[in-house]
Amino acid sequence: MTGESVVRAEGLGKLYRIARSGGPEGRSFAEGARRLLRASNWSRGREGFWALRDVSFDVRQGEILGIVGANGAGKSTLLKILARITDPTEGCAEIRGRLGSLLEVGTGFHPELTGRDNVMLNGAILGMRRSEIARRFDEIVEFSGIERFIDVPVKFYSSGMYVRLAFSIAAHLDPDVLVVDEVLAVGDIDFQRKCLGRIDEVAHTGRTIIFVSHNLATVSALCSRAILIEKGRLVAEGSVRSVLERYVASTVAHTGTSLRERLDRRGSGRVRFTGVRAGGPSGALVVGEDAEFWLDYDADAPSDLANVMVGVAVYGGMGEPIFVCSSRVSGQDFEAAPSEGAFCCSIPRLPLLPGHYTLNVYAEVNGLLADWIENAYAFDVVEGDFFGSGQLPPDSHGSLIVNHSWSVAPATPVEVATGQANG
C-alpha cells in the first residue's frame, strides 16, 4: 500500500454565515421567514463567507504534507473538515485508515475529574481503545511531565499543565493519518522540543501526516511536500521549497499595504499602528551600525494612554523567528503615552547579517492586547564591518552576529604534565 493515496480532497468548500446585528430579541414572523429564505441561499453563495472554496489534493501513504498560509486563509477549516469536526458545504474528502488529530487539544476534558480520569475519558473520545489507553498510560503521563498532579482534578491545573496533558494524550494515538494544527506552540521550550520530536518519530514510522504551522523552518525540516492556501483557495502545490518561496513572496508583498488599511490584525483597537519607519546613521540598515525602528500609532480616544507595552518581532526570509524586542522584557513599559505619536525601538550595533527580514508589531494597554499585525514591515540589511576588522562575517551560519573576543593563555605546568592542555 506504500505510495497509494490515503487522503483525497475533491472540490472542498466551506461556507459560513456572517451574523448581523438585528435589534431586539423579539422577531416578527415575516423577519423569521426572510431569515429562512436567506439561509436557503447559502449554498448558492448569495450570502455568507467562503472560508474554503474548490480545494482538491491527494496525500500518499508515508507523505508529510505541510499546509501554509496567512491567518484566516482557511487552513484550520480544511483540517477540521478532514478530521470530521465540521462538514463541508460542497465537495468531499476521503481518508483511508484510522485518523488522529492534534487540533483543539483538550476538547472533552472534564474539570471535576482528575488528570488520570481525563486521560481515560479523552483517550476514548479520540478513538483509543481501553486496553490501548491502559497500555500507554504511563508513557502519556511521563511525556506530559505532570506525574505529581495526575490524581488532582484538572480544574486546579494551570493552563500550561492542562495543555501538556491534553497534547500528550493526543500525541500517543496510533493513527494511519495524523493531522496537526500549530500545536507545537504549546508549553515551554523543552516541551515544544518534545512535541516536535514526537511528530518526527511518528513521521519516521511511515505514517501519513498533514501539518499546519506558521513556523516555516519547521515545515521545511519536517515536510516532504507542501500546499499554499490563500483566501480559502489552493494557489500552490509542490516541493516544500517552491511553495515556501511563493508564500514568503506573498507576505512580503502584503507589507506594502498601509497599516491603516490592514484588516488582518488582532486586538481591541485601543492603540492602532499606522506605519513603520526604520533606518540608521547612514539612512540604510547596516550590519553593526545603530538602528532605529519607529512605530507610528494613534489611539481610539483623545486622552493619553496609560500602562502601555509595545514590541517588535523580527523574522527571517523563510519566516523563521530571529529575535524579539519588547518594552516589557527591557523593563521599559510606558506608564503614560500621548494619544498619537511614535514608539521608537533602538538597537545598538545591529547584529543581523545581510538579508531580507520582516517585522511583526504588537501593543498592549492595561494588560490587554490592543493591536497585533504580522508582516507589518519588510526591510533589508546591507553589509557592514561589524567588528571593524576589515573582515565580513560568513552568511552561511544563521542570521545573527554575536559580539565576541578571543584570547589565549599558556598552559600551566600541571596541564602540560598531565596532558590536559591537549584535551
PyMOL commands that set and color helices and strands:
alter all, ss='L'
color gray80, all
select helices_A, chain A and resi 29-40+42-44+75-82+115-125+130-144+147-149+154-156+159-171+183-185+189-203+216-222+240-254+259-261+413-418+420-422
alter helices_A, ss='H'
color red, helices_A
select strands_A, chain A and resi 5-16+49-60+64-68+90-95+99-102+177-181+208-212+225-230+233-238+265-266+271-279+285-286+291-299+305-315+321-326+334-337+340-347+355-365+368-382
alter strands_A, ss='S'
color yellow, strands_A
deselect
rebuild
show_as cartoon
